[in-house]
């Protein structure tokens, strides 16, 4: 097996999936909305895309990395994946009931620009899964993490009408209503 794919497959290790609380996150993301379509921005190898598809949702994903997309397509063949940048989504306005950004905002140059694009293509909700602003034995260093107040301010400045923060075991889930 190619080393690149081996490294990508590590993203699906059971202990990592447990830490991400994938099933709980997907349920909380769709709770209270009629989610028939969703876009997974920064889809990686499709862990969350696959979980959303198990809820009968028409799933699409975007990632900058070709190898990640190839892996995601193997795991979630029913999904439509595109290569591209989170700050320039190649879909028309209001294309998806739900837009999901899983551990993406802390990786991008402009979290505000990415949230603006997510808001543009979302019909009902944008959900953001991020690391808490605290040192942990896993995940990125504290200097790469975003402060919760900053994420909330970005969302309100863009025009989201409803802003919720759900504290999970290891992560934070934001739900923004359009």
C-alpha positions in Angstrom: 0.0 0.0 0.0 1.2 3.5 -0.8 2.4 5.3 2.3 0.2 8.3 1.6 -2.9 6.2 1.7 -1.7 4.4 4.8 -1.3 7.8 6.6 -4.8 8.8 5.4 -6.3 5.6 6.6 -5.0 6.4 10.1 -7.7 9.1 10.2 -10.2 6.2 10.5 -8.6 4.5 13.5 -11.3 3.5 16.1 -9.7 5.6 18.9 -9.7 8.7 16.7 -13.3 8.2 15.6 -14.3 7.7 19.3 -12.5 11.0 20.2 -14.4 12.8 17.4 -17.7 11.4 18.6 -18.8 11.0 15.0 -22.3 9.7 15.5 -23.2 12.2 18.2 -21.8 15.1 16.1 -23.8 14.1 13.0 -27.0 13.7 15.1 -26.5 17.1 16.7 -25.8 18.7 13.3 -29.1 17.6 11.8 -31.2 17.9 15.0 -34.2 20.2 14.4 -33.8 20.7 10.7 -34.9 18.9 7.6 -31.5 17.9 6.2 -31.8 16.3 2.8 -28.5 17.5 1.5 -25.2 18.4 3.1 -21.8 19.6 2.1 -18.7 18.4 4.1 -16.1 21.2 3.7 -12.6 19.8 4.4 -14.0 16.3 4.0 -10.7 14.6 4.4 -11.1 10.9 3.8 -14.9 11.1 4.3 -15.4 10.1 7.9 -18.2 12.6 8.5 -19.5 12.5 4.9 -20.1 8.8 5.4 -21.7 9.2 8.8 -24.2 11.8 7.3 -25.0 9.5 4.4 -26.1 6.8 6.9 -28.9 9.2 7.9 -30.2 9.1 4.3 -28.8 12.5 3.4 -27.6 13.3 -0.1 -23.9 14.0 0.7 -21.2 16.1 -1.1 -17.7 16.9 0.0 -14.8 19.2 -0.8 -11.2 19.0 0.1 -8.0 20.6 -1.3 -6.0 17.4 -1.1 -6.4 15.0 -4.1 -5.3 11.9 -2.1 -7.9 12.7 0.6 -10.6 12.9 -2.1 -9.5 9.6 -3.6 -9.7 7.9 -0.2 -13.1 9.5 0.5 -14.5 8.3 -2.8 -13.5 4.8 -1.9 -15.2 5.0 1.5 -18.3 7.0 0.3 -18.9 6.1 -3.3 -22.4 7.6 -3.3 -21.1 11.0 -2.5 -20.0 13.7 -4.9 -16.5 15.0 -4.1 -14.7 18.0 -5.5 -11.3 19.4 -5.1 -11.2 23.0 -4.1 -10.7 25.7 -1.5 -13.0 26.2 1.5 -13.0 30.0 0.8 -14.3 29.6 -2.8 -17.0 26.9 -2.8 -17.9 25.8 -6.4 -21.7 25.6 -5.7 -24.5 28.1 -6.2 -26.1 30.0 -3.3 -28.3 28.0 -1.0 -27.3 24.6 -2.5 -27.3 22.5 0.8 -29.6 22.2 3.8 -26.5 21.7 6.0 -22.9 22.8 5.5 -20.4 21.0 7.9 -16.9 22.2 8.7 -15.1 19.5 10.7 -11.8 20.7 12.2 -11.3 23.0 9.3 -11.5 26.6 10.6 -8.2 26.4 12.6 -6.4 25.3 9.4 -7.5 28.1 7.0 -5.9 31.5 6.4 -9.2 33.3 6.9 -11.9 31.7 9.0 -14.2 34.6 8.3 -14.0 34.1 4.5 -14.6 30.4 4.9 -17.7 31.0 7.1 -19.0 33.5 4.6 -18.8 30.9 1.9 -20.4 28.3 4.0 -23.2 30.8 4.8 -23.7 31.5 1.1 -24.2 27.9 0.1 -26.3 26.8 3.2 -30.1 26.9 3.3 -30.7 26.0 6.9 -27.6 25.5 9.0 -23.8 25.7 9.1 -22.2 23.4 11.7 -18.6 23.9 12.8 -16.7 21.3 14.8 -13.5 22.7 16.4 -10.9 22.1 19.0 -11.5 23.8 22.4 -9.1 26.6 23.2 -7.1 24.6 25.7 -4.0 22.4 25.6 -4.7 18.7 25.0 -2.6 15.7 24.4 -4.0 15.4 20.9 -4.9 17.8 18.2 -3.1 21.0 17.2 -1.0 23.1 19.6 -2.9 25.9 21.4 -1.4 28.5 19.1 -3.3 27.0 16.2 -6.7 26.8 17.9 -9.4 29.5 17.7 -11.0 31.2 20.6 -14.7 30.4 20.9 -15.6 34.1 21.1 -13.9 34.7 17.8 -15.9 32.0 16.0 -19.1 33.3 17.5 -18.2 36.9 16.5 -17.5 35.8 12.9 -20.8 34.1 12.7 -22.8 37.0 14.0 -20.9 39.5 11.8 -21.8 37.4 8.7 -25.5 37.5 9.6 -26.3 34.1 11.1 -29.4 34.6 13.2 -29.0 31.7 15.5 -25.7 30.8 17.2 -25.4 27.8 19.5 -22.3 26.2 21.2 -22.4 22.6 22.3 -19.5 21.4 24.5 -18.6 17.8 23.7 -16.1 15.5 25.5 -13.1 16.6 23.4 -14.4 19.2 20.9 -16.8 22.1 20.5 -19.7 22.0 18.1 -21.2 25.3 16.8 -24.6 25.4 15.1 -25.3 28.5 13.1 -28.8 29.1 11.7 -29.3 31.0 8.5 
